[in-house]
Amino acid sequence: MKNQLWWIETRLFVKWGASTPKWHIHNSLYIFEGLTHAGYLRYSKKRTLLRLSLVLLILWMTFPLPEANGQGEVGLFTGISHYQGDLESFNLDDGLKILLGPVIGAHGAYQINNHFMVRTDLLYTRLSGDDELNKNVSSKGRNLDFFAPVIQLAPGFDWNILGFSVDQPDDFTLFTSVGAGIFYFNPRTKYMGDKVSLQPLGTEGQFLEDYPDQHPYSRIQFSLQFGGGLKWRASETMILSLETMLSYTFTDYLDDASTIYITYPELLEKAGPLTAALANREGEYLGTEPVIVPTGTARSNPDTKDYFGMITIRISRPIDLWENEFKIRRHNNKTIPNPKF
């Protein structure tokens, strides 16, 4: 096989066996093997998102800002993401094997009242899937894999179930969130040592005049957000949150796989050798010449859309807000405008 499961940059591979867990972050910050073995640093040519997110969080919390008793909050978050779609992203046959991606982002929120907040997230993550993890023999033989950077802007609403105020010390609540987002993604794979973007190739005949129903997909898509978590005002200047969020997308092409095969000789002639090679990789799996699959054979399932989930830890600061040149203060959940002199 291609060994891409192990070497695609910043992909997190976690394996729990029967007795000993193994954590791998390849081309990333560190690698841990076993419970008692010491971790060691592996430096990559690029700084990892995990290291960057840690530095940003430390700077954010140590940077001196005035105390705030306001109606809003701004902050940073980091965590992990997991893709679900037409390619496999986990396997339970020999312990848990799961593909996770890093998440880093910034968010802001405005408190409407003690139960509702308007929020906006801007985040980056990386999704991945690999047929090598599929326990179905025929799907494993399809031999597709991908990784996709994702940048998403997602406004939404929080419902603080127990009530929450950003200016009340030690306030705690459970919350649920709903929202809608717009995101950019770029599915890629690794072939002969190079990273290749898949959308411009048209691996399912999207750019061939003979197949007008195979429309090219846009790399800018919309999503719906559903989630929730825990929120706690730890101090006058810090709010901590643990959140899970599901992003349901309106595309089946996060992984560049959705509909049918176009036979290898036709793609080779009309789209070029790279498109033909990456549209059908079964020959690589078998160690043979390219496998000829008839045009119209199902390559994936077009009836379901792809989605991804995230678990994030958020650190925020309460902020003062201004309205009509009056600085807004809060006292006992009442809005008190400062007088203007």
Secondary structure as the mmCIF struct_conf table of DSSP 4:
data_model
#
loop_
_struct_conf.conf_type_id
_struct_conf.id
_struct_conf.beg_label_comp_id
_struct_conf.beg_label_asym_id
_struct_conf.beg_label_seq_id
_struct_conf.end_label_comp_id
_struct_conf.end_label_asym_id
_struct_conf.end_label_seq_id
HELX_RH_AL_P HELX_RH_AL_P1 GLN A 4 TRP A 7
BEND BEND1 ILE A 8 ILE A 8
TURN_TY1_P TURN_TY1_P1 GLU A 9 THR A 10
STRN STRN1 LEU A 12 TRP A 16
BEND BEND2 ALA A 18 SER A 19
STRN STRN2 PRO A 21 ILE A 25
TURN_TY1_P TURN_TY1_P2 HIS A 26 ASN A 27
BEND BEND3 SER A 28 LEU A 29
STRN STRN3 TYR A 30 GLU A 33
BEND BEND4 GLY A 34 HIS A 37
HELX_LH_PP_P HELX_LH_PP_P1 ALA A 38 GLY A 39
STRN STRN4 TYR A 40 LEU A 41
BEND BEND5 LYS A 45 LYS A 46
HELX_RH_AL_P HELX_RH_AL_P2 LEU A 49 THR A 62
BEND BEND6 PHE A 63 PHE A 63
BEND BEND7 GLN A 71 GLN A 71
STRN STRN5 GLY A 72 GLN A 84
BEND BEND8 GLY A 85 LEU A 87
STRN STRN6 PHE A 90 ASN A 91
TURN_TY1_P TURN_TY1_P3 ASP A 93 ASP A 94
BEND BEND9 GLY A 95 GLY A 95
STRN STRN7 LEU A 96 GLN A 111
BEND BEND10 ILE A 112 HIS A 115
STRN STRN8 PHE A 116 ASP A 130
HELX_RH_3T_P HELX_RH_3T_P1 ASP A 131 LEU A 133
BEND BEND11 LYS A 135 ASN A 136
HELX_RH_AL_P HELX_RH_AL_P3 VAL A 137 ARG A 142
STRN STRN9 ASP A 145 ASN A 160
TURN_TY1_P TURN_TY1_P4 ILE A 161 LEU A 162
TURN_TY1_P TURN_TY1_P5 VAL A 166 ASP A 167
BEND BEND12 GLN A 168 GLN A 168
TURN_TY1_P TURN_TY1_P6 PRO A 169 ASP A 170
STRN STRN10 PHE A 172 PHE A 185
STRN STRN11 ARG A 188 TYR A 191
TURN_TY1_P TURN_TY1_P7 MET A 192 GLY A 193
STRN STRN12 ASP A 194 SER A 197
BEND BEND13 LEU A 198 LEU A 198
HELX_RH_3T_P HELX_RH_3T_P2 GLN A 199 LEU A 201
TURN_TY1_P TURN_TY1_P8 THR A 203 GLU A 204
BEND BEND14 GLY A 205 GLY A 205
TURN_TY1_P TURN_TY1_P9 GLN A 206 PHE A 207
TURN_TY1_P TURN_TY1_P10 GLU A 209 ASP A 210
TURN_TY1_P TURN_TY1_P11 PRO A 212 ASP A 213
BEND BEND15 GLN A 214 GLN A 214
HELX_LH_PP_P HELX_LH_PP_P2 HIS A 215 SER A 218
BEND BEND16 ARG A 219 ARG A 219
STRN STRN13 ILE A 220 SER A 235
TURN_TY1_P TURN_TY1_P12 GLU A 236 THR A 237
STRN STRN14 MET A 238 THR A 249
BEND BEND17 PHE A 250 PHE A 250
BEND BEND18 ASP A 252 ASP A 252
TURN_TY1_P TURN_TY1_P13 LEU A 254 ASP A 255
BEND BEND19 ASP A 256 ASP A 256
BEND BEND20 THR A 259 THR A 259
STRN STRN15 ILE A 260 ILE A 260
HELX_RH_AL_P HELX_RH_AL_P4 TYR A 264 LYS A 270
TURN_TY1_P TURN_TY1_P14 ALA A 271 ALA A 271
HELX_RH_AL_P HELX_RH_AL_P5 PRO A 273 ALA A 279
HELX_RH_AL_P HELX_RH_AL_P6 GLU A 282 LEU A 286
TURN_TY1_P TURN_TY1_P15 GLY A 287 GLY A 287
BEND BEND21 THR A 288 GLU A 289
HELX_LH_PP_P HELX_LH_PP_P3 PRO A 290 VAL A 291
TURN_TY1_P TURN_TY1_P16 THR A 295 GLY A 296
STRN STRN16 ALA A 298 ALA A 298
BEND BEND22 SER A 300 SER A 300
TURN_TY1_P TURN_TY1_P17 PRO A 302 ASP A 303
BEND BEND23 THR A 304 THR A 304
STRN STRN17 TYR A 307 ILE A 319
STRN STRN18 TRP A 322 GLU A 323
TURN_TY1_P TURN_TY1_P18 ASN A 324 GLU A 325
STRN STRN19 PHE A 326 HIS A 331
TURN_TY1_P TURN_TY1_P19 ASN A 332 ASN A 333
STRN STRN20 LYS A 334 PRO A 337
HELX_LH_PP_P HELX_LH_PP_P4 ASN A 338 LYS A 340
#
